[in-house]
Amino acid sequence: MSVSLAHYLQQYVEPNKTGIALTNTILSLCNASKLIAEALSENGLSDSKLGIHVGEINADGDSQKALDIIADRTIIESFTNAGIAAYFSEEQDTALLLDPDGQLIVCVDPLDGSSNIDNNLSVGTIFSILPRKSEIFEPEYVLLDALQPGVNQLSSGFFVYGPQTSLILTIGRGVASFILKQGEFIQMDWEPSI
């Protein structure tokens, strides 16, 4: 039986305020990933210059490509009403403060491996979702929330864009894998090989 990501989250995430925000955030990232995958599939077409360097250097010192910026913007735009206090991205110099009442801190590399874009190799989106701890909605306090120990993560995972778009996800109950099929992420069935 195929299990959708939405059903998986409904089954395993607590239906409290933080859990609802977590589910909404993961589903928002999934919506962004679909648009990113579509943009990646257009790279190399005559009117597409998505793999070119845009002359900017990101927060980690890497040269930005057009798709890095598109992926970052797509993720930010997907977060409407997701309950996110702040967004940290490799493509941003500082945290973006989003919602003073938000429950979560989201840290993302919007397009890891973007130097592989023009070689038609897999690239991905990496994310970590942490609980907001501080009541104060100011950059220095939000930064401390982003620097929590990894054990405090509510969820982390990555999308891989290639021949198929996949999501590898943990919400603290092991690791689950999903494949994008007809617009929906469906859990992969794993059979042990002998």
Summary of the structure (lengths in Angstrom):
residues: 194
radius of gyration: 16.8
end to end distance: 22.8
largest distance: 53.6
contacts: 587
relative contact order: 0.17
helix: 32%
strand: 30%
